[in-house]
């Protein structure tokens, strides 16, 4: 990669982060190979189509595929820059242990294609030390190359960590405009990664070391989790005291130095619900607050289930509509979703009385199999269901007028219908928080 020539880029993992990243890099003029283990994903992208929902992504992918700047494969090829964007879930041990096996498998693939002068960038959210562990794995697989941090000589390859900071529904915009933390194994590695990101990132790119960048990503999501936990705990306290939590928060936020977030049925998504545990796992004796916040947010899901059951039992003949399965509004991402968890528990208990309204789902997830629950649209739910449990604040739910909710029993966990009649009013029942 010399001068202003465009580097050949390989993005490993074509999911919610990898595919948008590959498309953005291709739009900047770099030829990109997207690598994925799923043949159907590869085939879809090579047709210029997408397998995930994201605003404007379909048009961008179609354009860069047609221009020959993006193609997908299950087989790795040589490149100048390798970007690893694969999942980092929990191990199946019940202890929230980070599973970096996908990262290491990707690194093994990349190692086989490495040559002198290449740059390897890990984007997957990872426990502190993962980038160094990845470096050590590749160094063991490629003794013919010199790796940063393990040689006194000038390294043959550069290795860095650079996490994304994006919201689903705004990924393309935020990949280009948000600031980035770029952590190199060495300062030289950070500079090489910086040169790559400046090709398509308009936000500030700040260099640091790899371990600090790894911790920064975890801290960002743990900070949000702690703040959401305060709001969720407040909602449960307000419920016990018979208060409207939305009113309490609205008034408290008039203080010039108070900014309480909005509560919900829990916390979802692959970041905020997962990343804090990576910090806890790394320092279990020093993370009481972070651990407690995770427990509070998980407990909120069970609180919502209990309140939902009480409402349903008070209306034994009514059909029930659970509104939403996604982990946040206006997206099709159901990973770690509290709404999905709550709705599945309700469906398992009440069976065919339960209808699910999720405009971003073509079918119900597997945990709804054999429950008898049905996937319906919002119009049908408003016509046929007398108990409405709001779990996601999709725009299509927000705009439902009071006239169509009149006389229904509502549990609004998102505060989207403040005009719903108060509890025990003649024309309906409202539960909040």
N, C-alpha and C positions, 0 to 999 in steps of 0.2 A: 504494500500500500504506500505509494509514493506521491508526494505533492498533492494536487487536487484530484487525483484519480479516485473514482468511486470504489470503496471496498466491497468485495464480495462478502455477503453476510449470511449466516445460517442461524435461524431462530429455532431452538429446540423446545417443542411444546407449543401447540396451536390452540390453546384454550382461551379463556376470557382476557388474559394479558398477552399471551404470545402472538395470537393472530392479529389483534390491533397493532401491536408493536411491529410485527413483520410488515403490515400494510403501510404504516407511517414511514418506516425506513425505506420501503420501496418507493413511496411517493416522493421521497427526497432524492430519488434517482439511483439508489444503490440496488444492484441485483440481489434478490433475497431468495434463499431456499428455506422453506418452512419444513421442519422435520416433526413427524408425529407417528406414534405407534399404531394409530387406528386408521386402517385403510379407507374407511368410509369418509373420515375427515379429510384425508388427502384427496380423494376423488372429488369431494364437494368443492374444495378450494380450487382445484385445477379446472373445474367447470366455471370458475368465477363466482361461486356461490358461497354462503356462509352457513355454519352449523350452530351459531349462537346468535342471540338477539343483542344488538347494540346500535345506538343511533348513528346513522350515516355509514356504518361499516360495510353494508352490502354494496353500496355504490363505489366505495373506495377499493374494496377487494376486486370487484369486477373490473374496474379501470386498470389497476396495476397488473392484474393477470392478463388482460387483453394487450397491454403494452409489453408483456414479456418480462416484467420486473419482479414478479412474484410467482413462484411455483412451489408445489409441495411434494414431499416424498416420504417414504418410510426408511429410506437408505441415506445415510449421511454422506456428504461430499466435502472435499477441501474448501476452505473459505479463508478470509482474512480476519473476520470477527465472528465469534460464536456467542450467541446470547441464549442463556439457559433460563427458561420460564416454565418450569414443571411444578406439580403440586408438592406441598410439604404438609401432609396431614398428620394426625395423631397415629401412633402405633396402637394396635388393637390389644393393649394391655390394661385398659381401664384406669391408667394413671396419667393421661394427657402427656405421654412421652412423645417428643417430636420424632417423626419418621422422615429422615432425609434420604431414604433409599432411592427415591426417584431422581434426586439431585445427583447421587453417586452413579446411578445407571446412566444418566445423561452425560456425566463427566467421562465415563468409560467410553461411550460412543465418540465423544469429542476428541478424546485422547488419541484414538486411532487415526483421526484425520489431521492432527496438528502438524504444523511445520514451523520453522523458524520465522519469527516476525508476526505471528498470530496474536490475537487478543481474545481472551475468554472472559465473559462477563456473566456473573450469576445475578439474576433478578428475583428469583424465588425468595419469598419471605422465609428466613432461616434463623435457627439459633446461633448465638455468637460463637464463632469459630468454624462455622461450616465452610466458608470460603477457603480457609487454610486447610481444612480436611480435604476439600476437593482438590486443592493444589497438590497435597501430598499423594493422593490417589493417582492423579495424572503423572506426577513425577515418577512414581513407582512403575507405571505402565510404559513410560517413555524415557528410559535412562539415556537415550541418545540426545535428549534436549535438556537445556539448562533452565530451571524454574526459579522464579523470584523468591527470595527468602530462604533458599536452600543452597545457594551458590554464592561464592564471593566474586565470581565473574559476571559480566553483563549477561542477563538472562536472555534466552531465545524467545520466550513468550511473556506476555503480560496477563495478569489475572486481577480482576476487580469485582467488587460487589456494588450493584446499583439498583435499589428497590424502586418499584413504581409507587406513585401516590395518586391514585385515581378513584373516582366514583363510577360504578356502573351507571350507564345512561349518559355519561359525559367522558368516556374513556378517551376518545380520539382528541377532543379538545384539551383534556388535562395531560395527556401524554406529551403534547406539544408545548403547553404553556406553564405547567407546574415546575417549580424548582426541583432539582435532583441532588441527592447526596451521592457522591461517587467515591467509593472507598477502595483504594488500591492496596494490594499486598505490600507494595512499595510506592513511594511518590512517583516514580517513573511509570508504574502501572496505572496509577490514577490519571496521569497526564494523557496516556494513550487512550484510556476509556473516555476521558473528557473530550478528546478530539473527535471521537466517534459520536457522542451524544450531541455535540454542538452542531452536527449536521441536520438534526431534526427537532431539537429542543430549543424553544425560545425563552423558557424560564432560566433562572440562574442555575448554573451547575457548580456545586461547591465540592472541592476535593477534600478527602480525609483518608483515614486508614480503614481497612476492610472491617475490622471488628467494631469500630465506632459506627460505621454505616449500618452494619447488621443490627446493632443495638438501637440505633435511631429509629429504624423501621418498627421495631417491636415497641419502643417507648411511645411512638405516635399513636398506635392503636390501643395500647394499654391506657394512655391518658384519656382517650375517648371512652373506653370501657368504664373507667372509674367515674367519669362524669355522668355517663348514662346510668350507672348503678345508683348514683345519688337521686336522679330523677325517678327511677323505678322504685327505689325504696320509699321515697316520698309519696309516690302514688299509692303504695300499700298502706302507709300510715294514714294518708288522707281517707282512704277507703274505710279503714277501721273507725275513724273519727267522724265519718259521714260528711266529708268535705269534697268539694269539686277540685281535684288536683290541678286542672287546667286554669281555674280561676286563681288558685293560690300561686302558681308559677307565674301567671301573667302579672299579678300584682307585685310579687317579689322581684321580678325582672325590671320593674321600674326603678329599682335602686341602681345608681350609676355604676356600681362595681359588682353587680350580680347578673349572671347570665346562665340560668338553669336550663338544661336541655329538656326536650319533650320525652315523656315516658312512652313505653310501648309494651308489647307482650313479652319482651326479652331482648336479646341482642343476637343478630344473625350475620350471615356472610362468612366467607373463609378467612377474613382478616381479624375483625374486632373480637369475634367469638373464639378465636384460636390463638392469635399471637401472644396475648398476655400469659398464657400457660407456658410459652417458650421461655419467658423471663423467670417464671416461678420454677420451672424445671432447672434452670441454670443457677438459681440462688434460693432454694426452698426455705432457708431459715430467715431470709431478709425481705420477704415479699408478702407480708401479712395483708397489706392494703390491696394489692393487686389480686391476690387470691380471693379475698373477701368480695371484691367487686365482681369477680367472675361468678362467685356463688350467689350473690344477690341477683344478678341478671338471669342466671339459670332458675333461681327460685321464683322469679316473676312469671315464668311460663306456667309453673304449677299453681301459682296464685290465680292466673287467668283461667286455668282449667277448672279450679274449684268454683270460681265465680260464675263461669259459664254453666257448670252443672247445676248450681243453685237456681240460675235463671231458667234453665230448661225444665228442671223439676217443677218449677212454679207454673209451667205451661205444658202439662203432660200430653196434650193432644196436638201441639203445634209442630209444624215442620220447621227445621232449623237451617239457616244459611250461614256458613262460615265464609266471610269475605276476605279472600287473599291467602296465598301460600308463599309468595316471594319474601325474601328477607328485607326488602325495602321497596318503596313505591316505584311503579312504572318500569320494572325490569322483569326478565324471565329467569333470574338466578334464584334457585331455591336452596342453595347450600347453607347448612347450619341454620335454617330458618326457624325462628320460634313460632311463626304463624303455621308453618307446615307441621311442626311438632304438636301444637295445640289442636289444630283441625283433625289430625290423624287420631289423637286420643279421643276426641269427641265422636268421630265417626266410628271408632272401634266400640264405643259404649252405646251409641244410639242408632247405629246401623242405617237402615234405609230411610229413617226420618231426616237424615243429614244430606244437605246439598252443599257443594263447594263451588264458589264463584272465583275463578282465577283467569282473567282475560289473557294472561301470558302463558297459559298451559294448553296444549292440545289434548292431553290426557292426564289423568290423576297419577301421582307417583305410586310406586309399587306398594307402599305401606297401606294404601287404601284398598288394595285388592281384597275381595271377599268381605268387605265391610257393608256393602250395599249402598254406600254413598255414591252420589252422582255429581258429575261436573255439569253445571248449568251457567247461563249468562245472567247478568245482573237484572235484566228486565223480567226474566222468568222468576228469579228469586223474589223480587218485589211483589209479583203477582201471587205467588204460591206459599211463601214462607212468612210466618208471624214472629219468629225469633231471628234477629240479625246480630251476628257476632262479628264486629269489625276488627280484623287482625292486621290489615295492610292498608295504607292510605293511598291507594291507587287513585289517580285523577278521576277515573270513571265512577268511583264510589263517592268521592268528595262532592260531585255535582248533583247527586240525587237530592231533589228538593224535599222539604218537609212534608208536602202533600202526599208523596209516595211512601213516606215512612210513618204516616199518621196511624196511630192505633197499634203499632208494632212494639214488641219488647226488644230493646236494643242494648247490647253491651258494646260500648265504643272504646276500645283500648287505644285508639289513636287520636281521639279528640277531634275528629273531622266533622262532627255534627253537633256543634254547640247549641243549636236551636231545638234539639230533640227535647220533648217534654220531660220535666223533672220526675223523679220517682213518685209513684202513686198518683200522678195526675190522671185525670179521667180518660185522657186519650192516649195513654201509653205508659211505658216504663223505660227509664234510662239508667244504665249503669255506666260508670266511667272509670278510667285509670287501669 
